[in-house]
Amino acid sequence: METSVLSLKNVSKSFGKEKALNQVTLTVRKGDIYGLIGRNGSGKTTIMRLITDLSTESKGEIALSGNAKGTSSYHTALQRIGAVIETPVAYNKLTAYENMKIICIQKGIHDFSIINETLEFVNLANTGKKKFRNFSLGMKQRLGIAMALVNSPDFLILDEPINGLDPIAIIEFRELLEKINIEKNTTILISSHILTELYQVSTRFGFIHQGEMIQEITKEEFDSSCSQAIIVRVQNTSQAAVVLMEAIGDKFRFVGENEIHITDPSASVAGINQLLSANGILIDFIGKKESSLENYYTNLIQSLGGGKK
Ligand SMILES: Nc1ncnc2c1ncn2[C@@H]1O[C@H](COP(=O)(O)OP(=O)(O)OP(=O)(O)O)[C@@H](O)[C@H]1O
C-alpha cells in the first residue's frame, strides 16, 4: 500500500485580505520526488513554510506520515524532516565544516563523523578553509542540503534550489537529488520554475496557480497524456474530424483554427498520414508533438483563462 508522507487537505492561508492559498489539497507519497510547479507568488513557499511550522494559522488539514499538524506527534514527525526554504542560510565567515558543526550541535548530534560523511556525499569534502561567503551558488545550495541531511531525514523539502545555478551545477544538483532519493531512501518535495529540470528529476508533479492546486499528475500519466500526441495541420478541420472520429473515436482535440492533436496512444504518424490522405484531406503538416512540462503547464494555465496575476 502507498504511504502518504505528506498530505494537505483543503488548506487555505491568508495574509490580511490576501488569500495566498485557497483549499489546496496535495499528497506526497513515500519515495516520490514531488515537483511543485507554480509561477512567482503562486503559493509554493507558503505551503513549505506551513508544513515546516515556520508559518501557522491556516485552515484545513496538514499531516506528516498521518500525524496531524497541531499535535505533538506532528512535532516528532517534523524532526524527521530536512528543509531548505528560500535561500540556504549559513554563517558567512565560517567554513562548510564549521557551519555543519553548528547545525549538529543545534540538532543534538554529538557524533561529528557525520559531518565529513555528509560533506563528501554532497561533493563538498574538499572545501577546506574556504569560507561560506566565497562559495559559488551551487556550493551554497549543496551545503544547505548537507545541513538538512545531518539528521538523516526521511523527507526533504527544497524551495527553488535550482534558481540561479549554471547548467553544470544544475546537472550536478539533479544527480545529487537522485542519489539522496535512491541511496538514502528519502522522499523529496521540490519547487522550481525550471520545468525542464523538474521534469528530469520528478516522479510526480503538482501544478499550483494563484494559490490553488490545479492538478496533480504522476510522471507516467504526464508522459502518456502528452508525449503520444500527433499534431496535424489541415485546411479543412471539420472534414478531417469526420474521418478521425470514424477511425479513432474521440481521441483527438482541436487546437486553434487548423490544428488537431491526436491523443490516441496507438496512432502513428504514418497511419494518420495515410488515413487522411486516402480520404482526400490535404495535410499542411504532420508530426509528433514536442511535449514538455512547459507546454503542459502553459496550456493548463491558459485553459483557466489566461495566467495573469
Ligand atoms: N509574510 C507575508 N506577508 C504578506 N503576504 C505574503 C507573505 N508571504 C507570502 N505572501 C503572499 O502570498 C502569496 C504567495 O507567496 P509565496 O511566497 O508562497 O509564493 P511562491 O510561489 O513561493 O513565489 P516565488 O516563486 O516568487 O517564491 C504572494 O502573493 C505573496 O505576496
The ligand as a Gaussian input file, in Angstrom:
#p B3LYP/6-31G(d) Opt

LIG

0 1
 N        4.601000      37.164000       5.044000
 C        3.771000      37.545000       4.071000
 N        3.017000      38.643000       4.191000
 C        2.148000      39.030000       3.233000
 N        1.971000      38.353000       2.071000
 C        2.703000      37.256000       1.888000
 C        3.635000      36.776000       2.871000
 N        4.220000      35.643000       2.397000
 C        3.670000      35.414000       1.190000
 N        2.765000      36.374000       0.874000
 C        1.952000      36.446000      -0.351000
 O        1.391000      35.168000      -0.579000
 C        1.419000      34.837000      -1.957000
 C        2.181000      33.528000      -2.159000
 O        3.565000      33.760000      -1.898000
 P        4.664000      32.620000      -1.937000
 O        5.942000      33.227000      -1.478000
 O        4.153000      31.442000      -1.215000
 O        4.718000      32.287000      -3.477000
 P        5.818000      31.442000      -4.275000
 O        5.049000      30.569000      -5.199000
 O        6.746000      30.785000      -3.343000
 O        6.550000      32.584000      -5.084000
 P        8.089000      32.704000      -5.571000
 O        8.261000      31.686000      -6.648000
 O        8.157000      34.102000      -6.066000
 O        8.949000      32.440000      -4.367000
 C        2.059000      36.011000      -2.676000
 O        1.034000      36.831000      -3.193000
 C        2.817000      36.718000      -1.573000
 O        2.891000      38.104000      -1.834000

